[in-house]
Amino acid sequence: MFKRPPPLIAPNAPRGRSLFVSSLRVEPFPGYRIKSVFEPPPLPKLDNETWWGIGPPNDDWKTKLLIFPLNITVPSEILEYLKWRLDTHRPLTPPLEGMAHQYGMNTKLLQEVIDYWKTEYNWTERELFLNQYPQYKLNIQGLHIHVVHKNSFEDGYKVVPILLLHGWPGSVREFYELIPYLTKPQEGRKIIFEVIAPYLPGNPNNLVLRILSSGGQAGPGGGPDGRPLQEPHGQARLRQVLCARGDFGAVILHHMAVLYPESILGFHSNMCVVHTPRAFLLNLLGTVFPSLNVRPDHHDRLYPLSEYFQRMLRETGYLHLQATKPDTIGVAMNDSPIGIAAYFLEKFITGTNRTWQLREDGGLKEAFSYRDLIDNIMIHWVTQSATTAFRLYAETFNKAHHGLGIMRKALFVVVWSRPSHPVRVPTACARFKYDFYASDAALRELYPNLLQLTDHEGGHFAAFQLPELFANDLYDAVEKFEEYHKNNVKTE
Amino acid sequence: MGKGILIAVVVAALSAVTYLKLVRPILEVPPVPKLGDTWWGAGDPTKEDTKIHPFKINVSDEILKDLQQRLANALPFQEPLENAKQHYGINTKHLKNIVNFWRTKYNWREREKFLNQYPQFTVSVQGLKIHYLHIKPKETKGLKVLPLLILHGWPGSIREFYEMIPFLTTPQKGRNVVFEVIVPSLPGYGFSDAAVRPGLGAVEMAVVFKNFMSRIGYEKYYTQGGDWGSIIVQHMATLFPEKIKGTHSNMCFVNTPLANVKEFIGSIYPPLVIEKENELAAYPLSNKFYYLMLEMGYMHLQATKPDTVGVALRDSPVGLAAYLLEKFSTWTNPEWKSLDDGGLTKKISLTNLLDNVMIYWVTRSITTSMRLYSESFNIAQMNLKVDRIPIEVPSGCARFTKELAFPLEWVLKDKYKNLIHLTDLEGGHFAAFEEPKLLAEDIYVFAEKVENPKKTD
């Protein structure tokens, strides 16, 4: 009998004491209680055998791995429907006088992008572009996982397998410019990568409309997600891999590194964030003694704290809504191509450089081409995966997930939790100027084995924006990881 | 001896500092701000047409045909997760039924006739064309006629009051008053114009409606509101008490530091501050906080990026329906989240609910309606500190038990200094829509208390 995942919705809290009275409970060992706040909770025992798919599984689902090669081919009806929707969209609400992106997506800019999409964007060409790398469909725990797998064979180079995970609102498309740097020999390097880049479950995963989508059941969240992704590597005889990415990718990889350190040679992230109680206190302390927390040239990334919190509040509305009502907002996003375009593009503007909000053109063209941005939007649109992608937020930031102990509620910000267990495998953090920030002092808590910490100009979508720079950072990091393993052969 | 004096001095100094820094700011009452008449529209302020024009809703065939096409061609919805009910948002299995009904059985031209049953007008105020219903009672013999301004909220509209209006404008047994009802659409909602420049938050809307009432000939009147309506009528009572005979709300709302402190203190022993039968509506605070976090995602997004999410909602009728109807389910009764159909039609019929959605759709006003959140929840508006100024006009609060928040009487009395009427009623957030007769009765009782003040209670 296969197991269903546990109910993720917390039952109604029993009628109990009020908040204040509970905190008045006499604590026999207050010192112990305070200390336990700073320690990560015990690791959960996760079930490798949860079935996430629709309907009952086949008998041999645990032993047999099905791999199908595939190419992206979008049926013409979908493209015709899209054209009709773009042609008949209602006139957009003009922005308020004198405003750029302060109230959200500026519709003057959006109109420009839509016009490009309607007239110049050519999906047939782009499909060829997307199919340039070999792709496969795997069946893991009931989920169809679509993976891009680019191998490389070069004499004289050591091949290192690397797992790249994207986040939201991204997709594997973000890595397309990065991959050649990783799979073709680079001057002065002795390693070369075998790239494995899956689409996250629920994120663009089905390339033909109306195929049963993955994730019939509640879950998978940022935690358990690590498990399904573990399987292909076991099966494909890749027992030890590297991982790299940011956004949800970083969160998932962090969990993998914590839960399955024996499989992870090294962990590279361009979104190392630390939201533990200790980090929070360090941030507070840093308002008075900045040198205890941040480097002088990073002072303005975190301080004044009030501005930092205001900024966070201003930019996390989407997170709050997606973490609580993904299915509601998903209806509109799956039904309106210009709607989902506006929703995503806003993130590419703000995430890449938050000062661009004050520019009517959003600064987009300085970092990306409209064509590349629309590739990413198309991937979400043709697969109709807005809702399922949003659900990742709900699954990650809900009470049951907190109950697992693997995420901790950051003080004050209930819905924004981050991993709280330290990663012991060799780690590298690439900090980009306009992305979420973690101070050096905070990083040391969660990443005790931090072998490389680099700072770069750039934003949240680092691999997309700066592929060559990102690749170099990866190579540097992996070289350090290789050194580390060479010197630690005895303990492995 | 010396030590005693030293300790006393230190304690006194600390108390003084605590009082000055912590306590006094919480208790201080700021002055009433003076607000000008900002020009919110696009036209020339010197050439404003101040005449009242009659109005009838008449949506073009083109808009209706476009809607039909979009409904017919909507792509299949993402299936809900197993047993999700309404916990991840609206359940799309049920949404499918709603869209079918909307496409095949809902008849807009009929509904237009229904909506046009009341006399409607438009008038320009501060550059904005304000659309409103104006119903005068036909039978007034022996009754005192009281003008009543009713304001709706989000995601509501004037539609919410259609069933309640007959109770207010026709003589009710045993009553000696009857109402002349004025129901406008808020700027940016429905058939009213939206502001073209930033700044039109709830406080500024109070100014607009004071001027609106003056323009159509009323200098002293009653006000009633729920949701944003209750906030705007609250501000009107604060800024222009001389205009308000009495203010009634089904969502009385106190937003001051002191209110929060009092709620927290009340949690020590709730029976001291709240009746036993209502205790669970307000306590435990942790439950309340968790519930608010769960339900306020839309508010967080609309208060920060209304224009972004508005694009999709203006372009997708099914998306708009999902977004709005989710509120009509959960805010009417939070327990309905555990129902497959969200209990949506238990109290309000699907036709009536869709009337409301249509008003947002045919006027394409969802984006401008959501801007009210970002215009109100910003530092400039909050610095006016209007929330902290108490109201002296006679006030009445109807506390509905399933409303999003249940204010304590202890807290209400700080803001509503002249609270002459407080009732607890069964029902949810959309009180007028759900319980038109109940709410109407409560308004009558309140108004009679104002008109016939008793010496002792």
Interface residues (C-beta under 8 A of the other chain):
Chain A: P7 I9 A13 R15 G16 R17 S18 L19 F20 V21 Y81 W84 R85 T88 H89 R90 P91 L92 T93 P94 P95 L96 E97 G98 M99 Q102 Y103 G104 M105 N106 T107 L110 L209 R210 S213 G215 G216 Q217 A218 L313 R314 E315 T316 G317 Y318 H320 L321 Q322 A323 T324 K325 P326 D327 T328 I329 G330 V331 A332 M333 N334 D335 S336 I338 G339 I340 A341 A342 Y343 E346 Q384 A386 T387 T388 R391 A394 V414 V415
Chain B: D66 Q69 N73 A74 L75 P76 F77 Q78 E79 P80 L81 E82 N83 A84 H87 Y88 G89 I90 N91 T92 L95 A195 V196 R197 P198 F264 S267 I268 P270 L280 Y283 P284 L285 S286 N287 Y290 M293 L294 E295 M296 G297 Y298 H300 L301 Q302 A303 T304 K305 P306 D307 T308 V309 G310 V311 A312 L313 R314 D315 S316 V318 G319 L320 A321 A322 Y323 E326 R364 T367 T368 R371 S374
